[in-house]
Amino acid sequence: MPQAKTFTIEDARIIFRNFSGKTSPFNTDGDRDFCVVLTPDMAEFLAAEGWNVKVLQAKQEGDEDVPYINVRVNFANFPPRVVMITDTARTALTEQSVGTLDWADIIKVDLKCRGHEWEVNGKTGIKAYLKSLFITVDEDELERKYAINTEEGQAHSG
């Protein structure tokens, strides 16, 4: 059996976050996903490999088009490892808690995706599914003040 294709991006920029799987004009209820902005070189490489790379057209004259890839977050068959990192904690997120990332103030994103080859009506491609995500989130001063120290089970005194 051939090994699944994968790719890793460090210091990624993600857009169109829908970790909660909310219904929208672009999303069916329950489908969790987000998009990763790609460098032109990465976009060219992934597209040549058969990944489903798309391009966000520039909105203003002089701006450049933005290549990206949609990444599905599916907990059914191969649940991804999603870790939210803050100043005070490292938290493994579950299917029930991953939706908190929709509105998080993101500082840094490192991710790995695995591919699923598909064929529909004679067309083929590789769909990206999240394998692992380490996402650093900014905490405000109150979140830091009242964070729980998991080793001692007590709140910081600030």
C-alpha positions as CSV (number, residue, x, y, z in Angstrom):
1,M,0.0,0.0,0.0
2,P,1.5,3.4,-1.0
3,Q,2.3,5.8,1.8
4,A,0.0,8.9,2.0
5,K,1.4,12.1,0.8
6,T,2.0,14.8,3.4
7,F,3.3,18.3,3.7
8,T,4.4,20.4,6.6
9,I,4.3,24.2,6.9
10,E,5.9,26.1,9.8
11,D,4.9,29.7,10.5
12,A,1.8,29.3,8.4
13,R,-0.9,31.9,7.9
14,I,-4.4,30.5,8.1
15,I,-7.5,32.1,6.7
16,F,-11.2,31.3,6.5
17,R,-11.3,29.5,9.8
18,N,-14.2,27.2,10.5
19,F,-13.0,24.8,13.2
20,S,-16.5,24.7,14.7
21,G,-18.1,23.5,11.5
22,K,-20.8,26.1,11.3
23,T,-23.0,26.4,8.3
24,S,-22.2,29.2,5.9
25,P,-22.6,29.9,2.2
26,F,-19.3,28.1,1.7
27,N,-19.7,25.3,4.2
28,T,-22.0,22.4,5.0
29,D,-23.1,22.1,8.6
30,G,-20.5,20.1,10.6
31,D,-17.7,20.3,8.0
32,R,-14.7,21.7,9.9
33,D,-11.9,23.4,7.8
34,F,-9.6,26.3,7.3
35,C,-7.3,27.5,4.5
36,V,-3.5,27.8,4.5
37,V,-1.8,30.6,2.5
38,L,1.0,29.2,0.4
39,T,4.1,30.7,-1.0
40,P,4.2,30.7,-4.8
41,D,6.9,27.9,-4.8
42,M,4.9,25.8,-2.3
43,A,1.7,26.3,-4.4
44,E,3.5,25.3,-7.6
45,F,5.0,22.2,-5.9
46,L,1.7,21.0,-4.3
47,A,-0.3,21.7,-7.5
48,A,2.2,19.7,-9.6
49,E,1.8,16.8,-7.1
50,G,-2.0,16.9,-7.6
51,W,-3.1,18.7,-4.4
52,N,-6.2,21.0,-4.8
53,V,-4.5,24.4,-4.7
54,K,-6.7,27.4,-5.2
55,V,-6.0,31.1,-5.8
56,L,-7.6,34.1,-4.1
57,Q,-7.8,36.8,-6.7
58,A,-6.2,40.2,-5.8
59,K,-8.9,42.7,-4.8
60,Q,-7.0,45.8,-5.9
61,E,-4.8,46.7,-8.8
62,G,-1.1,46.1,-7.8
63,D,-1.9,43.5,-5.2
64,E,-0.8,39.9,-5.9
65,D,-3.0,36.8,-6.1
66,V,-2.8,34.6,-3.0
67,P,-2.4,30.9,-3.5
68,Y,-4.0,28.7,-0.7
69,I,-5.1,25.2,0.1
70,N,-8.3,24.2,1.9
71,V,-7.6,21.8,4.9
72,R,-10.4,19.6,6.3
73,V,-10.4,19.0,10.0
74,N,-12.0,15.5,10.4
75,F,-12.1,13.7,13.7
76,A,-13.9,10.6,12.4
77,N,-11.3,8.2,11.0
78,F,-7.9,9.7,11.7
79,P,-8.4,12.4,14.4
80,P,-5.8,15.2,14.1
81,R,-3.6,16.2,17.0
82,V,-4.5,19.9,17.7
83,V,-2.5,21.7,20.4
84,M,-3.2,25.2,21.6
85,I,-0.2,26.9,23.2
86,T,-0.4,29.9,25.4
87,D,2.0,31.6,27.8
88,T,0.6,29.5,30.6
89,A,-0.5,26.2,29.1
90,R,-0.4,23.6,26.3
91,T,-3.9,22.3,25.7
92,A,-4.8,19.3,23.5
93,L,-8.0,20.3,21.8
94,T,-10.8,17.8,21.0
95,E,-13.6,17.7,18.5
96,Q,-15.7,19.5,21.2
97,S,-13.2,22.2,22.0
98,V,-11.4,22.9,18.7
99,G,-14.0,25.5,17.7
100,T,-12.4,27.9,20.1
101,L,-9.7,28.5,17.5
102,D,-12.3,30.3,15.2
103,W,-11.8,33.5,17.2
104,A,-8.4,33.0,18.8
105,D,-5.8,35.7,18.5
106,I,-3.2,33.6,16.7
107,I,0.5,34.3,17.0
108,K,2.0,31.3,15.2
109,V,0.8,28.2,13.4
110,D,2.8,25.0,12.5
111,L,0.9,22.2,10.8
112,K,1.1,19.0,9.0
113,C,-1.4,17.7,6.5
114,R,-2.0,14.3,5.0
115,G,-3.5,13.7,1.6
116,H,-6.5,11.8,0.5
117,E,-6.7,11.0,-3.3
118,W,-10.1,11.4,-4.8
119,E,-11.8,10.8,-8.2
120,V,-15.2,12.2,-9.2
121,N,-16.6,12.3,-12.7
122,G,-13.2,11.7,-14.3
123,K,-11.5,14.4,-12.3
124,T,-8.8,13.6,-9.7
125,G,-6.9,15.4,-7.0
126,I,-5.6,15.2,-3.5
127,K,-7.6,16.7,-0.6
128,A,-5.7,18.0,2.4
129,Y,-6.7,16.7,5.9
130,L,-5.2,18.0,9.1
131,K,-2.8,15.6,10.7
132,S,-1.3,17.9,13.4
133,L,-1.6,21.5,14.3
134,F,0.4,23.5,16.9
135,I,-1.1,26.9,17.3
136,T,0.3,29.6,19.6
137,V,-2.4,32.0,20.9
138,D,-2.0,35.3,22.5
139,E,-3.4,35.6,26.0
140,D,-4.4,38.9,27.5
141,E,-3.3,40.0,31.0
142,L,-6.5,38.6,32.7
143,E,-6.1,35.2,31.1
144,R,-2.5,35.1,32.3
145,K,-3.6,36.3,35.8
146,Y,-6.3,33.7,36.2
147,A,-4.7,30.8,34.4
148,I,-4.7,27.4,36.2
149,N,-1.3,26.0,37.0
150,T,-1.9,22.3,36.1
151,E,0.9,21.0,38.2
152,E,-0.3,22.6,41.4
153,G,-4.0,22.9,40.5
154,Q,-4.1,26.5,41.6
155,A,-4.6,29.8,39.9
156,H,-1.7,32.2,39.5
157,S,-1.9,35.1,41.9
158,G,-0.8,37.6,39.2
